[in-house]
Structure formats: C-alpha cells, structure tokens
C-alpha cells in the first residue's frame, strides 16, 4: 500500500517552516525536516533550526540525527523519512515534509540508485588529492571515467565530484550508470505526496535574507562557527561548505575581516536561494506554487483529503 505525505518546499527564507509548523499544529501531525544541514547536531543558528520551544510545540523529525563528523546522504535521509512517514500513516496522520533540499525530496519520491558502499579510505585519498591539486584537477579525472556525470557538474563541485570518483574507484561502475539504472527501477512502496512550492517575490526575499543573516549573527552564529572550526573536519565535508558557515569560517581563520565575510555570506545566501528556486521550478513542474495565503487552503485540503 502506498504511503502518504504532503511536501511544502521552496527557497531558503520564504517562510516554509513557519507555515508548516502552523499547519502541523492545527492538524496534529508531524513535521519532517527536509534540510541537509538540520540533521546535524550543533548547527542550530546557521541552519535556522526550530527552537526547543517550537520543537516542543510541534513534533519534528529528522532534526539532530547525526554528529557533524558523520556524512548524511540523500539516500540516508530518504530511508529515514520513509520510516517516519510509515509510522505517521500507521497512526492515521499525514506528515508534512518541509524544507529546501530538493535532492532529498527527489530521492524520497523517485527513488535512488542502490550504489554499493564506498570502500574504506577511497574518499580520503581523493580528499588528499583535492587539497594538493584542487577540485578542477579532480573534475578532469572524472571526465576520463564518467564523462556523463562530469558534464553535469561544475568543476568546483567538490562534494559531487569526489562522490563520482569514489563510486567508480569502489565499484568499477560509473555513478551515472548507477543513476540510469535508478530511472528504470520502480519502488515497491510508492509515496503519494502532492508538492507545494512556497514563493516570495525576489526583491522581498533578497532583503529578508540580508536581515536574517544579521539576526543570526546577533544570536551567536559566530560562536557556532568557531565551534565547527574546532571539530577539525576536512574542508570537503558538506557542513564545512554550507552556505553562510563557509564564509564565516573564512573570518574565523583570519582570511577575511567580518564585514567582508558578512557581505560574502549574504551574497552566497541570495545565490543559493536563486538556485533553489530554479531547481524547484525545473524539477517539480506539477507542483502547486504561490504565497502562503494562496497555498494554505490547498495544503489543508491535501492534509485532510488523501486516503491513508
């Protein structure tokens, strides 16, 4: 039997969490965080993680699941999300998936390639090469073994380039081939999940993101960034490349002054929001889009109307 959920997604700063929490409280259901950074313990301010009071008022899932030394993938998140959705459905509830990590939602709804685990030490060897020669060098190596994947990636996309190299080194099969197999697989337990994309006019969002960045600094984001730096993680770890943290880390390391790091962080956040908007526009063509007022009645109908 199919599982059921409702997804409320969109760019950072559009107000997804506030709307989702309001609906989850009203419908007495669970809110499933679809955010690749909120799964990590210790990253609270910079990820706009719900406060302890908000988490006490509304049940949240997939927040604070892992230490920062771990690496959560889209597959890890999708497996965990599927378990949460089943538990909620078994109790007659329709969970709300809310967040801005589109690839995680795509992995949940469309499936993912059953790629074998990487062999021990493989990723670390490519991280050493990246430190010595740079990401474009690794991108050239990827072109030789997986040109299809390399063509899809920018030559500075360190995380995905290393993933492609590591998969081939571990399995002898290009990651793009695994992904093509995924496209032909059919999930045994599909998820019925209407998708709603919350949108905000770009000038409004740009100003909102700048204000939020400054508010986060006032809340102690720099102290959180200093704590992250003290964890001794490789620069290639996803949390070290997270928008905002990456720029503030440059200040912590003495590479930028605070004004320059702040300006760079705001610019990067705005760019990230733009990329998210483009992704959801291209990857969720059947989603219903609009502002909070226009989407709310349809969201309520979806939460109440789908058969479990």
C-alpha positions as CSV (number, residue, x, y, z in Angstrom):
1,X,0.0,0.0,0.0
2,X,1.3,3.5,-0.9
3,X,2.5,5.8,1.9
4,X,1.1,9.3,2.0
5,X,2.6,12.7,2.9
6,X,2.4,16.4,1.9
7,X,5.5,18.4,0.9
8,X,6.0,22.1,1.4
9,X,9.2,23.2,-0.2
10,X,10.9,26.3,-1.6
11,X,13.9,28.6,-1.3
12,X,15.5,29.5,2.0
13,X,13.8,32.4,3.7
14,X,10.4,32.1,2.1
15,X,8.7,31.1,5.3
16,X,8.2,27.4,4.8
17,X,8.9,26.4,8.4
18,X,6.5,28.9,9.9
19,X,3.7,27.9,7.6
20,X,4.5,24.1,8.0
21,X,4.6,24.4,11.8
22,X,1.2,26.2,11.9
23,X,-0.4,23.5,9.7
24,X,1.2,20.7,11.7
25,X,0.0,22.1,15.0
26,X,-3.5,22.6,13.6
27,X,-3.7,19.1,12.1
28,X,-1.8,17.5,15.0
29,X,0.7,15.8,12.7
30,X,4.4,15.6,12.4
31,X,6.8,17.9,10.5
32,X,9.6,16.1,8.7
33,X,12.5,18.4,8.1
34,X,13.9,18.2,4.5
35,X,17.1,20.1,5.2
36,X,20.5,18.6,4.6
37,X,22.1,20.6,7.4
38,X,19.5,20.4,10.1
39,X,20.2,16.7,10.5
40,X,23.5,17.7,12.2
41,X,23.7,18.3,16.0
42,X,25.3,21.6,16.9
43,X,24.3,23.5,13.7
44,X,21.4,25.4,15.1
45,X,21.6,29.1,14.4
46,X,23.1,29.0,10.9
47,X,20.6,26.4,9.7
48,X,17.5,28.3,11.1
49,X,16.7,25.1,13.1
50,X,13.4,25.2,15.0
51,X,13.9,26.3,18.6
52,X,13.5,24.0,21.5
53,X,10.1,25.7,22.2
54,X,9.0,25.1,18.6
55,X,10.1,21.5,18.7
56,X,8.2,21.1,21.9
57,X,5.0,22.6,20.4
58,X,5.1,20.6,17.2
59,X,6.6,17.1,16.7
60,X,9.6,17.3,14.4
61,X,11.5,14.5,12.7
62,X,15.0,14.3,11.1
63,X,16.5,17.1,13.1
64,X,19.6,16.5,15.2
65,X,20.1,13.0,13.8
66,X,23.9,13.0,13.4
67,X,27.1,14.4,14.7
68,X,29.0,16.7,12.4
69,X,31.7,14.1,11.9
70,X,29.2,11.9,10.0
71,X,28.0,12.4,6.5
72,X,24.4,12.1,5.7
73,X,23.4,11.4,2.1
74,X,20.1,11.8,0.2
75,X,19.7,8.1,0.5
76,X,20.2,8.1,4.2
77,X,17.7,10.9,4.7
78,X,15.1,9.3,2.3
79,X,15.3,5.9,4.2
80,X,14.7,7.7,7.5
81,X,11.9,9.8,6.1
82,X,10.2,6.8,4.7
83,X,10.2,5.2,8.1
84,X,8.7,8.4,9.7
85,X,6.0,8.6,7.1
86,X,5.0,5.0,7.6
87,X,4.8,5.5,11.4
88,X,2.7,8.6,11.0
89,X,0.4,6.8,8.4
90,X,0.0,3.8,10.7
91,X,-1.4,6.2,13.3
92,X,-3.8,7.8,10.8
93,X,-1.7,11.0,10.4
94,X,-0.5,12.8,7.3
95,X,3.1,14.1,7.9
96,X,4.2,17.4,6.3
97,X,7.6,17.4,4.7
98,X,9.1,20.9,4.8
99,X,12.4,22.2,3.7
100,X,14.6,23.4,0.8
101,X,16.8,20.4,-0.1
102,X,15.3,19.4,-3.3
103,X,17.6,16.4,-4.0
104,X,16.4,14.9,-0.7
105,X,12.8,15.1,-1.7
106,X,13.6,13.8,-5.2
107,X,15.4,10.8,-3.6
108,X,12.3,10.0,-1.4
109,X,9.7,10.3,-4.1
110,X,11.6,9.0,-7.2
111,X,14.0,6.5,-5.6
112,X,17.7,6.4,-5.7
113,X,20.4,4.1,-7.2
114,X,21.3,1.2,-5.0
115,X,25.0,2.1,-5.1
116,X,27.3,-0.2,-3.0
117,X,29.1,1.4,-0.2
118,X,32.4,3.1,-0.9
119,X,35.5,1.1,0.1
120,X,37.3,2.3,3.2
121,X,39.9,5.0,2.5
122,X,38.8,5.8,-1.1
123,X,37.1,9.1,-0.3
124,X,40.0,10.2,1.9
125,X,42.5,9.6,-0.9
126,X,40.6,11.9,-3.2
127,X,40.3,14.5,-0.5
128,X,44.1,14.5,-0.2
129,X,44.3,15.0,-4.0
130,X,41.8,17.8,-3.8
131,X,43.9,19.6,-1.1
132,X,47.1,19.2,-3.2
133,X,45.8,19.9,-6.7
134,X,42.3,21.5,-6.4
135,X,38.9,20.5,-7.5
136,X,39.3,21.2,-11.2
137,X,42.0,18.6,-11.3
138,X,39.6,16.0,-9.9
139,X,37.0,17.1,-12.4
140,X,39.4,16.3,-15.2
141,X,39.9,12.8,-13.7
142,X,36.2,12.3,-13.5
143,X,35.8,13.2,-17.2
144,X,38.0,10.3,-18.1
145,X,36.0,7.7,-16.2
146,X,32.5,9.2,-16.1
147,X,32.1,11.9,-18.8
148,X,28.3,11.8,-18.4
149,X,28.4,12.8,-14.8
150,X,31.3,15.2,-15.3
151,X,29.4,17.1,-17.9
152,X,26.6,17.7,-15.4
153,X,28.9,19.1,-12.7
154,X,30.6,22.4,-12.3
155,X,34.4,22.0,-12.0
156,X,34.2,23.4,-8.4
157,X,31.5,21.0,-7.1
158,X,33.9,19.2,-4.8
159,X,31.4,17.0,-2.9
160,X,29.7,15.5,-6.0
161,X,33.0,15.2,-8.0
162,X,34.6,13.2,-5.1
163,X,31.5,11.1,-4.8
164,X,31.7,10.2,-8.5
165,X,35.3,9.3,-8.3
166,X,34.8,7.3,-5.1
167,X,32.0,5.3,-6.5
168,X,33.9,4.3,-9.6
169,X,37.0,3.5,-7.6
170,X,35.0,1.3,-5.3
171,X,32.7,-0.4,-7.8
172,X,34.3,-0.2,-11.2
173,X,31.0,1.2,-12.5
174,X,30.4,5.0,-13.2
175,X,28.0,6.7,-10.9
176,X,26.0,7.9,-13.9
177,X,25.4,4.2,-14.9
178,X,24.0,3.5,-11.4
179,X,21.8,6.6,-11.7
180,X,20.5,5.4,-15.1
181,X,19.5,2.1,-13.5
182,X,17.7,4.0,-10.9
183,X,15.5,5.7,-13.5
184,X,14.2,2.2,-14.5
185,X,13.5,1.0,-11.1
186,X,10.1,1.0,-9.6
187,X,9.6,1.4,-5.9
188,X,7.7,-1.3,-4.2
189,X,6.1,1.1,-1.8
190,X,5.4,4.4,-3.6
191,X,4.7,7.6,-1.7
192,X,1.7,9.7,-2.7
193,X,2.9,13.2,-2.0
194,X,1.5,16.4,-3.5
195,X,4.2,19.0,-3.7
196,X,3.6,22.7,-2.9
197,X,6.3,25.3,-3.6
198,X,6.2,28.5,-1.4
199,X,7.3,31.5,-3.4
200,X,8.3,35.1,-2.4
201,X,9.0,38.0,-4.8
202,X,12.7,38.2,-5.3
203,X,13.2,41.8,-4.1
204,X,11.4,40.9,-0.9
205,X,13.4,37.7,-0.4
206,X,16.7,39.4,-1.0
207,X,16.1,41.9,1.7
208,X,14.7,39.3,4.1
209,X,17.8,37.1,3.6
210,X,20.1,40.0,4.4
211,X,18.1,40.9,7.6
212,X,18.0,37.2,8.7
213,X,21.8,36.8,8.2
214,X,22.4,39.8,10.5
215,X,19.9,38.5,13.1
216,X,21.7,35.1,13.1
217,X,25.0,36.9,13.8
218,X,23.3,38.7,16.8
219,X,22.1,35.3,18.0
220,X,25.6,33.9,18.3
221,X,26.3,32.4,14.8
222,X,30.0,33.3,15.1
223,X,30.4,31.2,18.2
224,X,28.7,28.3,16.5
225,X,31.1,28.7,13.6
226,X,34.1,28.7,15.9
227,X,32.8,25.5,17.5
228,X,32.5,24.0,14.0
229,X,36.1,25.0,13.1
230,X,37.3,23.3,16.3
231,X,35.8,20.0,15.2
232,X,38.8,19.5,12.8
233,X,36.7,18.5,9.8
234,X,38.1,18.3,6.3
235,X,37.2,21.3,4.1
236,X,35.5,18.9,1.7
237,X,32.9,17.8,4.4
238,X,29.4,19.1,3.4
239,X,29.0,21.1,6.7
240,X,32.2,23.0,6.0
241,X,30.8,24.1,2.7
242,X,27.4,25.1,3.9
243,X,26.3,28.5,2.8
244,X,27.0,31.1,5.4
245,X,29.2,28.8,7.5
246,X,31.7,28.7,4.7
247,X,32.0,32.5,4.6
248,X,32.1,32.9,8.4
249,X,34.8,30.2,8.6
250,X,37.0,32.5,6.4
251,X,36.6,35.1,9.1
252,X,37.4,32.7,11.9
253,X,40.5,31.6,10.1
254,X,41.6,35.2,9.5
255,X,41.2,35.1,5.8
256,X,38.5,37.8,5.7
257,X,37.5,40.6,8.0
258,X,34.0,40.4,9.5
259,X,32.4,42.9,7.1
260,X,33.8,41.1,4.1
261,X,32.7,37.7,5.4
262,X,29.2,39.0,6.2
263,X,28.9,40.6,2.7
264,X,30.1,37.4,1.1
265,X,27.7,35.3,3.2
266,X,24.7,37.4,2.3
267,X,25.6,37.2,-1.4
268,X,26.1,33.5,-1.2
269,X,22.8,33.0,0.6
270,X,21.0,35.0,-2.0
271,X,22.7,33.0,-4.8
272,X,21.7,29.8,-3.0
273,X,18.0,30.9,-2.8
274,X,18.1,31.7,-6.5
275,X,19.4,28.2,-7.3
276,X,16.8,26.6,-5.1
277,X,14.0,28.5,-6.9
278,X,15.4,27.4,-10.3
279,X,15.7,23.8,-9.1
280,X,12.1,23.6,-7.9
281,X,10.8,25.3,-11.0
282,X,12.6,22.8,-13.3
283,X,12.3,19.6,-11.1
284,X,8.7,19.9,-9.8
285,X,6.7,21.0,-12.8
286,X,3.5,19.6,-11.4
287,X,3.7,21.3,-8.0
288,X,1.3,24.0,-6.9
289,X,3.0,27.3,-6.4
290,X,2.2,30.5,-4.7
291,X,2.4,32.6,-1.5
292,X,1.3,31.4,1.9
293,X,-2.2,32.8,1.7
294,X,-2.9,31.2,-1.7
295,X,-1.4,27.8,-0.8
296,X,-2.8,27.4,2.7
297,X,-6.3,26.2,1.8
298,X,-4.9,23.7,-0.7
299,X,-2.4,22.4,1.8
300,X,-5.2,21.9,4.4
301,X,-7.3,20.1,1.8
302,X,-4.3,17.8,0.9
303,X,-3.5,17.0,4.5
304,X,-7.1,16.1,5.2
305,X,-8.2,14.6,1.9
306,X,-5.7,12.0,1.0
307,X,-6.7,8.4,1.9
308,X,-4.3,6.6,4.1
